[in-house]
Amino acid sequence: MANPRYDAKSGYHTFGKGNPHSFEVIWLDASDLEPGSEYEPGWYWAAGEQGYLFDGEPCGPFNSSTAAYKDARNF
């Protein structure tokens, strides 16, 4: 299986024309999560500028990076 961390929509994106803020689409698997975490493995998006902490909690999980990307763009 291909490494899902590098799927088509993984990485940083802008929310859209006229909105300078960005978000990151990320893959979290079991090794990324603390025991007892409220998150499940899958694709997430989180608002934030590259090189800084996220502005809030990640949204997800989604079945694909494209689904996470589309959800963020519709936010």
Gaussian input, Z-matrix of N, CA and C with variables (Angstrom, degrees):
# hf/3-21g

backbone

0 1
 N
 C     1     B1
 C     2     B2     1     A1
 N     3     B3     2     A2     1     D1
 C     4     B4     3     A3     2     D2
 C     5     B5     4     A4     3     D3
 N     6     B6     5     A5     4     D4
 C     7     B7     6     A6     5     D5
 C     8     B8     7     A7     6     D6
 N     9     B9     8     A8     7     D7
 C    10    B10     9     A9     8     D8
 C    11    B11    10    A10     9     D9
 N    12    B12    11    A11    10    D10
 C    13    B13    12    A12    11    D11
 C    14    B14    13    A13    12    D12
 N    15    B15    14    A14    13    D13
 C    16    B16    15    A15    14    D14
 C    17    B17    16    A16    15    D15
 N    18    B18    17    A17    16    D16
 C    19    B19    18    A18    17    D17
 C    20    B20    19    A19    18    D18
 N    21    B21    20    A20    19    D19
 C    22    B22    21    A21    20    D20
 C    23    B23    22    A22    21    D21
 N    24    B24    23    A23    22    D22
 C    25    B25    24    A24    23    D23
 C    26    B26    25    A25    24    D24
 N    27    B27    26    A26    25    D25
 C    28    B28    27    A27    26    D26
 C    29    B29    28    A28    27    D27
 N    30    B30    29    A29    28    D28
 C    31    B31    30    A30    29    D29
 C    32    B32    31    A31    30    D30
 N    33    B33    32    A32    31    D31
 C    34    B34    33    A33    32    D32
 C    35    B35    34    A34    33    D33
 N    36    B36    35    A35    34    D34
 C    37    B37    36    A36    35    D35
 C    38    B38    37    A37    36    D36
 N    39    B39    38    A38    37    D37
 C    40    B40    39    A39    38    D38
 C    41    B41    40    A40    39    D39
 N    42    B42    41    A41    40    D40
 C    43    B43    42    A42    41    D41
 C    44    B44    43    A43    42    D42
 N    45    B45    44    A44    43    D43
 C    46    B46    45    A45    44    D44
 C    47    B47    46    A46    45    D45
 N    48    B48    47    A47    46    D46
 C    49    B49    48    A48    47    D47
 C    50    B50    49    A49    48    D48
 N    51    B51    50    A50    49    D49
 C    52    B52    51    A51    50    D50
 C    53    B53    52    A52    51    D51
 N    54    B54    53    A53    52    D52
 C    55    B55    54    A54    53    D53
 C    56    B56    55    A55    54    D54
 N    57    B57    56    A56    55    D55
 C    58    B58    57    A57    56    D56
 C    59    B59    58    A58    57    D57
 N    60    B60    59    A59    58    D58
 C    61    B61    60    A60    59    D59
 C    62    B62    61    A61    60    D60
 N    63    B63    62    A62    61    D61
 C    64    B64    63    A63    62    D62
 C    65    B65    64    A64    63    D63
 N    66    B66    65    A65    64    D64
 C    67    B67    66    A66    65    D65
 C    68    B68    67    A67    66    D66
 N    69    B69    68    A68    67    D67
 C    70    B70    69    A69    68    D68
 C    71    B71    70    A70    69    D69
 N    72    B72    71    A71    70    D70
 C    73    B73    72    A72    71    D71
 C    74    B74    73    A73    72    D72
 N    75    B75    74    A74    73    D73
 C    76    B76    75    A75    74    D74
 C    77    B77    76    A76    75    D75
 N    78    B78    77    A77    76    D76
 C    79    B79    78    A78    77    D77
 C    80    B80    79    A79    78    D78
 N    81    B81    80    A80    79    D79
 C    82    B82    81    A81    80    D80
 C    83    B83    82    A82    81    D81
 N    84    B84    83    A83    82    D82
 C    85    B85    84    A84    83    D83
 C    86    B86    85    A85    84    D84
 N    87    B87    86    A86    85    D85
 C    88    B88    87    A87    86    D86
 C    89    B89    88    A88    87    D87
 N    90    B90    89    A89    88    D88
 C    91    B91    90    A90    89    D89
 C    92    B92    91    A91    90    D90
 N    93    B93    92    A92    91    D91
 C    94    B94    93    A93    92    D92
 C    95    B95    94    A94    93    D93
 N    96    B96    95    A95    94    D94
 C    97    B97    96    A96    95    D95
 C    98    B98    97    A97    96    D96
 N    99    B99    98    A98    97    D97
 C   100   B100    99    A99    98    D98
 C   101   B101   100   A100    99    D99
 N   102   B102   101   A101   100   D100
 C   103   B103   102   A102   101   D101
 C   104   B104   103   A103   102   D102
 N   105   B105   104   A104   103   D103
 C   106   B106   105   A105   104   D104
 C   107   B107   106   A106   105   D105
 N   108   B108   107   A107   106   D106
 C   109   B109   108   A108   107   D107
 C   110   B110   109   A109   108   D108
 N   111   B111   110   A110   109   D109
 C   112   B112   111   A111   110   D110
 C   113   B113   112   A112   111   D111
 N   114   B114   113   A113   112   D112
 C   115   B115   114   A114   113   D113
 C   116   B116   115   A115   114   D114
 N   117   B117   116   A116   115   D115
 C   118   B118   117   A117   116   D116
 C   119   B119   118   A118   117   D117
 N   120   B120   119   A119   118   D118
 C   121   B121   120   A120   119   D119
 C   122   B122   121   A121   120   D120
 N   123   B123   122   A122   121   D121
 C   124   B124   123   A123   122   D122
 C   125   B125   124   A124   123   D123
 N   126   B126   125   A125   124   D124
 C   127   B127   126   A126   125   D125
 C   128   B128   127   A127   126   D126
 N   129   B129   128   A128   127   D127
 C   130   B130   129   A129   128   D128
 C   131   B131   130   A130   129   D129
 N   132   B132   131   A131   130   D130
 C   133   B133   132   A132   131   D131
 C   134   B134   133   A133   132   D132
 N   135   B135   134   A134   133   D133
 C   136   B136   135   A135   134   D134
 C   137   B137   136   A136   135   D135
 N   138   B138   137   A137   136   D136
 C   139   B139   138   A138   137   D137
 C   140   B140   139   A139   138   D138
 N   141   B141   140   A140   139   D139
 C   142   B142   141   A141   140   D140
 C   143   B143   142   A142   141   D141
 N   144   B144   143   A143   142   D142
 C   145   B145   144   A144   143   D143
 C   146   B146   145   A145   144   D144
 N   147   B147   146   A146   145   D145
 C   148   B148   147   A147   146   D146
 C   149   B149   148   A148   147   D147
 N   150   B150   149   A149   148   D148
 C   151   B151   150   A150   149   D149
 C   152   B152   151   A151   150   D150
 N   153   B153   152   A152   151   D151
 C   154   B154   153   A153   152   D152
 C   155   B155   154   A154   153   D153
 N   156   B156   155   A155   154   D154
 C   157   B157   156   A156   155   D155
 C   158   B158   157   A157   156   D156
 N   159   B159   158   A158   157   D157
 C   160   B160   159   A159   158   D158
 C   161   B161   160   A160   159   D159
 N   162   B162   161   A161   160   D160
 C   163   B163   162   A162   161   D161
 C   164   B164   163   A163   162   D162
 N   165   B165   164   A164   163   D163
 C   166   B166   165   A165   164   D164
 C   167   B167   166   A166   165   D165
 N   168   B168   167   A167   166   D166
 C   169   B169   168   A168   167   D167
 C   170   B170   169   A169   168   D168
 N   171   B171   170   A170   169   D169
 C   172   B172   171   A171   170   D170
 C   173   B173   172   A172   171   D171
 N   174   B174   173   A173   172   D172
 C   175   B175   174   A174   173   D173
 C   176   B176   175   A175   174   D174
 N   177   B177   176   A176   175   D175
 C   178   B178   177   A177   176   D176
 C   179   B179   178   A178   177   D177
 N   180   B180   179   A179   178   D178
 C   181   B181   180   A180   179   D179
 C   182   B182   181   A181   180   D180
 N   183   B183   182   A182   181   D181
 C   184   B184   183   A183   182   D182
 C   185   B185   184   A184   183   D183
 N   186   B186   185   A185   184   D184
 C   187   B187   186   A186   185   D185
 C   188   B188   187   A187   186   D186
 N   189   B189   188   A188   187   D187
 C   190   B190   189   A189   188   D188
 C   191   B191   190   A190   189   D189
 N   192   B192   191   A191   190   D190
 C   193   B193   192   A192   191   D191
 C   194   B194   193   A193   192   D192
 N   195   B195   194   A194   193   D193
 C   196   B196   195   A195   194   D194
 C   197   B197   196   A196   195   D195
 N   198   B198   197   A197   196   D196
 C   199   B199   198   A198   197   D197
 C   200   B200   199   A199   198   D198
 N   201   B201   200   A200   199   D199
 C   202   B202   201   A201   200   D200
 C   203   B203   202   A202   201   D201
 N   204   B204   203   A203   202   D202
 C   205   B205   204   A204   203   D203
 C   206   B206   205   A205   204   D204
 N   207   B207   206   A206   205   D205
 C   208   B208   207   A207   206   D206
 C   209   B209   208   A208   207   D207
 N   210   B210   209   A209   208   D208
 C   211   B211   210   A210   209   D209
 C   212   B212   211   A211   210   D210
 N   213   B213   212   A212   211   D211
 C   214   B214   213   A213   212   D212
 C   215   B215   214   A214   213   D213
 N   216   B216   215   A215   214   D214
 C   217   B217   216   A216   215   D215
 C   218   B218   217   A217   216   D216
 N   219   B219   218   A218   217   D217
 C   220   B220   219   A219   218   D218
 C   221   B221   220   A220   219   D219
 N   222   B222   221   A221   220   D220
 C   223   B223   222   A222   221   D221
 C   224   B224   223   A223   222   D222

   B1=1.4547
   B2=1.5213
   B3=1.3056
   B4=1.4578
   B5=1.5270
   B6=1.3105
   B7=1.4597
   B8=1.5234
   B9=1.3377
   B10=1.4576
   B11=1.5213
   B12=1.3155
   B13=1.4673
   B14=1.5257
   B15=1.3055
   B16=1.4588
   B17=1.5181
   B18=1.3098
   B19=1.4579
   B20=1.5284
   B21=1.3224
   B22=1.4625
   B23=1.5198
   B24=1.3206
   B25=1.4618
   B26=1.5265
   B27=1.3378
   B28=1.4582
   B29=1.5287
   B30=1.3226
   B31=1.4521
   B32=1.5194
   B33=1.3409
   B34=1.4612
   B35=1.5170
   B36=1.3427
   B37=1.4653
   B38=1.5176
   B39=1.3379
   B40=1.4636
   B41=1.5243
   B42=1.3296
   B43=1.4627
   B44=1.5227
   B45=1.2947
   B46=1.4602
   B47=1.5103
   B48=1.3002
   B49=1.4555
   B50=1.5256
   B51=1.3136
   B52=1.4488
   B53=1.5166
   B54=1.3317
   B55=1.4555
   B56=1.5283
   B57=1.3284
   B58=1.4660
   B59=1.5273
   B60=1.3184
   B61=1.4607
   B62=1.5220
   B63=1.3213
   B64=1.4597
   B65=1.5280
   B66=1.3203
   B67=1.4605
   B68=1.5125
   B69=1.3190
   B70=1.4527
   B71=1.5170
   B72=1.3208
   B73=1.4673
   B74=1.5276
   B75=1.3307
   B76=1.4661
   B77=1.5285
   B78=1.3180
   B79=1.4583
   B80=1.5252
   B81=1.3138
   B82=1.4636
   B83=1.5122
   B84=1.3279
   B85=1.4602
   B86=1.5242
   B87=1.3001
   B88=1.4633
   B89=1.5293
   B90=1.3213
   B91=1.4720
   B92=1.5285
   B93=1.3372
   B94=1.4644
   B95=1.5245
   B96=1.3266
   B97=1.4614
   B98=1.5237
   B99=1.3070
   B100=1.4642
   B101=1.5282
   B102=1.3156
   B103=1.4672
   B104=1.5311
   B105=1.3165
   B106=1.4547
   B107=1.5158
   B108=1.3252
   B109=1.4661
   B110=1.5238
   B111=1.3149
   B112=1.4670
   B113=1.5320
   B114=1.3348
   B115=1.4587
   B116=1.5166
   B117=1.3251
   B118=1.4568
   B119=1.5239
   B120=1.3190
   B121=1.4579
   B122=1.5261
   B123=1.3155
   B124=1.4579
   B125=1.5176
   B126=1.3260
   B127=1.4654
   B128=1.5134
   B129=1.3287
   B130=1.4538
   B131=1.5204
   B132=1.3255
   B133=1.4604
   B134=1.5207
   B135=1.3263
   B136=1.4591
   B137=1.5211
   B138=1.3309
   B139=1.4598
   B140=1.5197
   B141=1.3132
   B142=1.4625
   B143=1.5078
   B144=1.3047
   B145=1.4558
   B146=1.5255
   B147=1.3216
   B148=1.4539
   B149=1.5300
   B150=1.3258
   B151=1.4541
   B152=1.5177
   B153=1.3281
   B154=1.4647
   B155=1.5218
   B156=1.3316
   B157=1.4559
   B158=1.5231
   B159=1.3262
   B160=1.4628
   B161=1.5222
   B162=1.3338
   B163=1.4593
   B164=1.5264
   B165=1.3080
   B166=1.4608
   B167=1.5136
   B168=1.3131
   B169=1.4540
   B170=1.5258
   B171=1.3341
   B172=1.4593
   B173=1.5297
   B174=1.3169
   B175=1.4677
   B176=1.5214
   B177=1.3101
   B178=1.4549
   B179=1.5102
   B180=1.2888
   B181=1.4583
   B182=1.5325
   B183=1.3143
   B184=1.4601
   B185=1.5231
   B186=1.3254
   B187=1.4664
   B188=1.5174
   B189=1.3373
   B190=1.4613
   B191=1.5211
   B192=1.3213
   B193=1.4656
   B194=1.5196
   B195=1.3209
   B196=1.4656
   B197=1.5265
   B198=1.3278
   B199=1.4683
   B200=1.5274
   B201=1.3296
   B202=1.4681
   B203=1.5305
   B204=1.3197
   B205=1.4708
   B206=1.5285
   B207=1.3258
   B208=1.4713
   B209=1.5181
   B210=1.3331
   B211=1.4481
   B212=1.5304
   B213=1.3178
   B214=1.4634
   B215=1.5255
   B216=1.3156
   B217=1.4690
   B218=1.5267
   B219=1.3306
   B220=1.4641
   B221=1.5266
   B222=1.3275
   B223=1.4597
   B224=1.5145
   A1=109.48
   A2=116.71
   A3=121.56
   A4=110.07
   A5=115.92
   A6=120.48
   A7=109.13
   A8=118.63
   A9=120.64
   A10=113.66
   A11=118.44
   A12=120.45
   A13=112.62
   A14=118.02
   A15=121.56
   A16=111.65
   A17=116.79
   A18=122.39
   A19=110.00
   A20=116.15
   A21=123.64
   A22=115.06
   A23=118.96
   A24=120.81
   A25=113.00
   A26=118.14
   A27=119.10
   A28=109.43
   A29=115.96
   A30=120.72
   A31=112.79
   A32=115.52
   A33=122.13
   A34=111.88
   A35=114.79
   A36=122.89
   A37=108.13
   A38=117.49
   A39=120.54
   A40=108.21
   A41=114.89
   A42=119.56
   A43=112.16
   A44=118.28
   A45=119.90
   A46=111.96
   A47=114.40
   A48=121.99
   A49=110.40
   A50=116.49
   A51=121.04
   A52=114.80
   A53=117.91
   A54=121.18
   A55=107.64
   A56=117.80
   A57=120.37
   A58=114.30
   A59=118.20
   A60=120.57
   A61=111.41
   A62=115.25
   A63=119.06
   A64=111.00
   A65=113.69
   A66=121.59
   A67=108.27
   A68=115.09
   A69=120.73
   A70=109.15
   A71=116.26
   A72=122.90
   A73=105.98
   A74=115.06
   A75=120.50
   A76=111.25
   A77=115.67
   A78=123.21
   A79=107.33
   A80=116.98
   A81=122.15
   A82=108.00
   A83=116.23
   A84=118.48
   A85=108.74
   A86=116.82
   A87=121.63
   A88=111.91
   A89=118.24
   A90=120.50
   A91=112.17
   A92=117.82
   A93=121.89
   A94=112.41
   A95=116.76
   A96=121.67
   A97=111.71
   A98=115.89
   A99=121.57
   A100=109.04
   A101=118.08
   A102=119.47
   A103=110.03
   A104=116.58
   A105=121.42
   A106=114.41
   A107=117.13
   A108=121.16
   A109=110.98
   A110=115.88
   A111=120.68
   A112=111.44
   A113=117.72
   A114=121.75
   A115=111.20
   A116=114.92
   A117=122.50
   A118=108.26
   A119=118.12
   A120=119.24
   A121=111.09
   A122=117.02
   A123=122.27
   A124=111.63
   A125=114.73
   A126=122.41
   A127=109.94
   A128=116.64
   A129=123.94
   A130=108.93
   A131=115.15
   A132=119.66
   A133=107.01
   A134=115.41
   A135=121.00
   A136=108.47
   A137=115.92
   A138=121.36
   A139=109.73
   A140=116.04
   A141=120.50
   A142=111.49
   A143=114.73
   A144=121.43
   A145=109.64
   A146=116.40
   A147=121.67
   A148=109.81
   A149=116.05
   A150=121.77
   A151=114.30
   A152=117.79
   A153=122.61
   A154=109.89
   A155=116.11
   A156=120.16
   A157=110.07
   A158=117.09
   A159=121.28
   A160=109.98
   A161=116.38
   A162=122.25
   A163=112.06
   A164=117.66
   A165=121.41
   A166=109.63
   A167=115.35
   A168=121.32
   A169=110.70
   A170=117.46
   A171=120.14
   A172=111.59
   A173=117.01
   A174=123.25
   A175=108.70
   A176=117.12
   A177=121.24
   A178=109.79
   A179=118.65
   A180=128.29
   A181=112.68
   A182=114.74
   A183=123.03
   A184=108.19
   A185=116.16
   A186=121.17
   A187=113.47
   A188=117.40
   A189=120.43
   A190=109.63
   A191=115.52
   A192=119.80
   A193=110.22
   A194=117.00
   A195=120.74
   A196=111.01
   A197=117.24
   A198=120.75
   A199=110.37
   A200=118.01
   A201=121.37
   A202=109.97
   A203=116.93
   A204=122.54
   A205=111.01
   A206=116.48
   A207=120.35
   A208=111.35
   A209=117.46
   A210=120.32
   A211=110.83
   A212=117.04
   A213=121.13
   A214=111.03
   A215=117.14
   A216=120.56
   A217=111.91
   A218=118.05
   A219=122.48
   A220=112.22
   A221=117.64
   A222=122.23
   A223=110.98
   D1=137.74
   D2=178.34
   D3=-66.04
   D4=152.47
   D5=178.46
   D6=-70.02
   D7=115.53
   D8=-175.93
   D9=-69.15
   D10=-13.24
   D11=-179.60
   D12=-64.51
   D13=-18.26
   D14=-176.10
   D15=-118.32
   D16=41.41
   D17=-179.50
   D18=-75.43
   D19=174.13
   D20=-172.51
   D21=-52.45
   D22=-39.12
   D23=-174.31
   D24=-110.83
   D25=12.57
   D26=177.68
   D27=-69.35
   D28=149.07
   D29=178.93
   D30=113.14
   D31=-166.06
   D32=-176.84
   D33=-91.99
   D34=144.78
   D35=179.28
   D36=-146.40
   D37=161.41
   D38=172.60
   D39=-94.85
   D40=156.17
   D41=179.90
   D42=-69.11
   D43=-22.30
   D44=178.01
   D45=149.33
   D46=175.26
   D47=-178.45
   D48=-55.67
   D49=129.85
   D50=178.66
   D51=83.26
   D52=-5.67
   D53=178.34
   D54=-115.21
   D55=107.63
   D56=-174.22
   D57=-75.81
   D58=-8.58
   D59=-177.23
   D60=-76.26
   D61=154.38
   D62=-176.97
   D63=-124.85
   D64=169.16
   D65=177.33
   D66=-142.45
   D67=159.84
   D68=177.94
   D69=-119.05
   D70=136.57
   D71=173.20
   D72=-99.57
   D73=122.63
   D74=-174.75
   D75=-130.70
   D76=154.58
   D77=173.68
   D78=-104.54
   D79=128.48
   D80=173.17
   D81=-115.40
   D82=125.84
   D83=174.11
   D84=-114.32
   D85=178.19
   D86=-173.41
   D87=-55.96
   D88=-34.10
   D89=-178.78
   D90=-71.66
   D91=-17.46
   D92=178.26
   D93=-85.92
   D94=-15.28
   D95=-171.17
   D96=-102.04
   D97=141.47
   D98=175.55
   D99=-70.65
   D100=148.73
   D101=174.69
   D102=-57.38
   D103=133.85
   D104=-178.69
   D105=80.18
   D106=9.48
   D107=-179.68
   D108=-61.82
   D109=148.21
   D110=176.94
   D111=-76.69
   D112=-12.35
   D113=-179.11
   D114=-90.48
   D115=152.51
   D116=176.29
   D117=-112.91
   D118=157.55
   D119=175.68
   D120=-58.69
   D121=143.88
   D122=178.49
   D123=152.21
   D124=-171.95
   D125=179.55
   D126=-88.80
   D127=138.38
   D128=178.87
   D129=-135.41
   D130=161.20
   D131=168.07
   D132=-128.65
   D133=150.64
   D134=178.57
   D135=-146.26
   D136=137.29
   D137=178.94
   D138=-73.42
   D139=143.54
   D140=176.89
   D141=156.22
   D142=155.19
   D143=179.31
   D144=-85.67
   D145=147.78
   D146=-179.33
   D147=-59.31
   D148=132.86
   D149=179.23
   D150=90.10
   D151=-0.64
   D152=179.53
   D153=-123.09
   D154=164.43
   D155=175.15
   D156=-66.25
   D157=156.03
   D158=177.27
   D159=-61.66
   D160=150.50
   D161=178.71
   D162=-77.50
   D163=-12.97
   D164=-178.97
   D165=-164.95
   D166=-165.77
   D167=179.55
   D168=-76.09
   D169=147.42
   D170=175.83
   D171=-65.46
   D172=147.39
   D173=177.92
   D174=-104.21
   D175=131.89
   D176=-179.85
   D177=151.41
   D178=-165.63
   D179=7.67
   D180=-84.78
   D181=156.32
   D182=176.10
   D183=-119.74
   D184=157.96
   D185=-178.64
   D186=-75.93
   D187=-19.61
   D188=-178.57
   D189=-147.28
   D190=160.14
   D191=176.41
   D192=-65.58
   D193=-32.50
   D194=179.27
   D195=-65.76
   D196=-40.69
   D197=178.26
   D198=-64.71
   D199=-40.63
   D200=177.52
   D201=-64.87
   D202=-43.58
   D203=178.54
   D204=-59.30
   D205=-47.86
   D206=-178.95
   D207=-63.90
   D208=-39.75
   D209=178.52
   D210=-62.88
   D211=-42.75
   D212=178.65
   D213=-63.35
   D214=-43.72
   D215=-179.41
   D216=-66.03
   D217=-25.63
   D218=177.76
   D219=-88.28
   D220=-1.59
   D221=-177.24
   D222=-68.32

